[in-house]
């Protein structure tokens, strides 16, 4: 959470003096960034941000009634867990059980808590291959992704590929996190790379899109 604007984001969105305090709030020169956060300065400063497109995919999960529910998943090959949101669990109406799980995060932060788990069956987008996995139920996976806007251009190196998420460029909710166990089983072949700062297509059962970097350069100063 930012100390200057009280919104949730990485603290590097604000520029601080050497003593750690935020630059003067009295300046009339304001640069607005995501979600209404503001950068204010009493001297010239610059800031460069890089945003990376995370891989998403569309999957179909079988509910208790046998109906397949289409949902959007984040692919995270650094995660050891398979997660689904509480909202999706309610839609699936599948049996759950309570277990104690220790979830480790960045900076060795551990959260040991009582969570629900359930066994689900799903198929990837454009595929009949089935997976059965135990999922941990959490309130929320993450914010809608991607978390930045970019032009939906035609990328020549992605032409005619069956994409795991055809609308990868549109920000939408995430209800599933697919961890390294499923990621390893999906990989096939070598990625297709385009020019710098364009998406790379990773060959899984379908192609998923990753690594589109968008740079933002900010310059601000008092009049």
C-alpha positions in Angstrom: 0.0 0.0 0.0 1.3 3.4 -1.0 2.1 5.7 2.0 1.3 8.8 -0.1 -2.0 7.8 -1.7 -3.1 4.9 0.5 -3.9 2.7 -2.5 -2.6 -0.8 -3.0 0.4 -0.9 -5.3 4.2 -1.4 -5.3 5.8 1.5 -3.3 8.1 2.3 -6.3 5.2 4.1 -7.8 6.1 7.0 -5.5 9.4 8.9 -5.5 10.9 9.7 -2.1 13.6 12.1 -0.8 16.8 10.7 0.7 15.3 10.8 4.2 12.5 8.5 3.1 9.7 11.0 3.1 7.5 11.5 0.1 8.2 14.5 -2.1 6.3 17.7 -1.3 2.5 17.5 -1.6 2.2 21.2 -2.3 3.4 21.1 -5.8 0.8 22.0 -8.5 2.5 19.7 -11.0 0.8 16.3 -10.7 1.3 13.2 -12.8 -1.5 10.7 -12.5 -0.9 7.0 -12.7 -3.0 3.8 -12.2 -6.2 4.0 -10.2 -6.0 7.6 -9.3 -2.6 7.4 -7.5 -0.6 10.6 -8.0 3.1 11.5 -8.1 3.9 14.9 -6.9 7.3 16.6 -6.8 9.1 19.7 -5.7 12.0 19.0 -8.1 12.5 17.3 -11.4 12.5 13.5 -11.3 11.9 10.7 -13.6 10.4 7.2 -13.2 10.4 4.2 -15.5 7.9 1.4 -15.0 7.8 -2.0 -16.9 4.6 -4.0 -17.1 4.6 -7.6 -18.2 1.8 -9.6 -19.7 1.1 -12.7 -17.6 0.0 -16.0 -19.2 -3.7 -16.8 -19.1 -5.8 -19.6 -20.5 -9.4 -20.6 -20.8 -10.4 -23.9 -19.3 -13.6 -25.8 -18.7 -14.3 -27.2 -15.3 -16.9 -29.9 -14.7 -19.5 -29.0 -12.0 -21.3 -31.4 -9.7 -24.3 -31.5 -12.1 -22.0 -32.5 -15.0 -22.2 -29.1 -16.7 -18.9 -27.6 -17.9 -18.2 -24.1 -16.7 -15.8 -22.0 -18.7 -13.4 -19.9 -16.7 -10.1 -18.0 -17.0 -6.9 -19.2 -15.4 -3.6 -17.7 -14.6 -0.6 -19.9 -15.5 2.1 -19.7 -12.8 5.0 -22.1 -13.2 6.5 -20.9 -9.9 3.4 -22.0 -7.8 3.2 -25.4 -6.2 -0.5 -25.1 -5.6 -3.6 -25.3 -7.7 -6.0 -22.6 -6.6 -9.6 -21.7 -7.4 -11.7 -18.8 -6.1 -14.5 -19.2 -3.6 -16.9 -17.7 -6.2 -16.0 -20.4 -8.7 -16.3 -23.1 -6.0 -19.9 -22.0 -5.4 -20.7 -22.3 -9.1 -19.2 -25.8 -9.3 -21.1 -26.9 -6.1 -18.5 -29.7 -5.6 -17.8 -31.4 -2.2 -15.1 -29.8 -0.1 -13.1 -30.8 2.9 -11.1 -28.7 5.4 -7.3 -29.0 5.5 -4.4 -27.2 7.1 -2.1 -25.7 4.5 1.1 -23.7 4.8 1.3 -21.2 1.9 4.7 -19.5 1.5 5.1 -16.2 -0.4 7.6 -13.6 -1.3 10.1 -12.5 1.4 9.5 -15.8 3.3 6.0 -14.8 4.4 4.1 -17.8 5.5 0.4 -18.2 6.0 -0.7 -21.3 7.8 -4.5 -21.5 7.9 -7.5 -23.7 7.6 -8.7 -23.8 4.0 -11.1 -25.8 1.9 -10.0 -28.2 -0.9 -11.9 -30.0 -3.6 -11.2 -32.3 -6.5 -12.0 -31.0 -9.9 -11.9 -32.2 -13.5 -11.1 -29.8 -16.3 -10.2 -29.6 -19.9 -8.0 -27.0 -21.6 -9.4 -24.7 -24.3 -9.7 -26.4 -27.7 -8.8 -29.8 -26.3 -10.5 -33.0 -25.0 -7.6 -33.9 -22.7 -8.8 -34.2 -19.1 -7.0 -33.4 -15.8 -8.1 -34.3 -12.3 -6.5 -32.2 -9.6 -7.0 -31.2 -5.9 -7.6 -27.5 -5.7 -7.3 -25.2 -2.7 -10.1 -22.7 -2.4 -9.2 -19.1 -1.6 -11.3 -16.0 -1.5 -9.6 -14.3 -4.5 -6.8 -15.3 -6.8 -5.7 -11.9 -8.0 -7.1 -8.7 -9.6 -8.4 -8.8 -13.2 -5.6 -9.4 -15.8 -3.9 -7.9 -17.7 -3.6 -5.0 -15.3 -2.7 -2.5 -18.0 -4.1 -1.5 -21.4 -2.4 -2.1 -24.7 -3.4 -2.0 -28.3 -4.9 -5.2 -29.8 -2.6 -5.2 -32.8 -2.1 -8.0 -35.3 1.2 -9.7 -34.5 2.4 -11.5 -37.6 4.3 -14.2 -35.6 1.0 -15.2 -33.8 -1.0 -15.5 -37.0 -3.1 -18.7 -37.3 -2.2 -20.0 -33.8 -4.9 -21.4 -31.6 -4.6 -19.3 -28.5 -5.2 -20.7 -25.0 -6.9 -17.3 -24.3 -8.1 -15.6 -27.5 -8.9 -12.5 -25.5 -5.5 -12.3 -23.7 -5.4 -8.5 -24.2 -8.7 -7.8 -22.4 -8.7 -7.4 -18.7 -11.0 -10.0 -17.1 -11.3 -11.8 -13.7 -9.1 -14.7 -12.8 -10.9 -17.7 -11.1 -8.1 -20.3 -11.3 -4.3 -20.5 -10.7 -2.6 -23.4 -12.5 0.7 -24.2 -10.8 3.8 -25.9 -11.9 2.4 -29.4 -11.9 -0.1 -28.7 -14.6 2.2 -26.3 -16.5 4.9 -29.1 -16.9 2.2 -31.4 -18.4 1.0 -28.8 -20.9 4.4 -27.8 -22.4 5.1 -28.9 -25.9 8.0 -27.8 -28.1 9.7 -24.4 -28.4 8.2 -20.9 -28.1 7.6 -18.6 -31.0 9.3 -15.3 -30.5 8.6 -12.0 -32.3 10.3 -8.6 -32.3 11.3 -7.0 -29.0 8.4 -5.9 -26.8 5.9 -8.1 -28.5 4.2 -11.2 -27.1 5.9 -14.6 -27.2 3.8 -17.7 -27.9 4.5 -20.6 -25.5 3.5 -24.0 -27.0 1.2 -25.9 -24.6 -1.8 -27.9 -25.7 -2.8 -24.5 -27.1 -0.6 -21.5 -27.4 -0.5 -19.2 -24.4 0.8 -15.6 -24.7 3.4 -14.2 -22.4 6.1 -11.5 -21.9 4.6 -8.5 -23.6 6.5 -5.6 -21.9 5.1 -2.1 -21.8 7.4 0.6 -20.6 6.0 3.8 -19.0 8.3 6.8 -18.6 7.3 9.6 -16.3 8.9 13.0 -16.0 7.7 15.6 -13.6 9.0 18.9 -12.1 7.7 22.2 -10.6 7.0 25.0 -13.1 
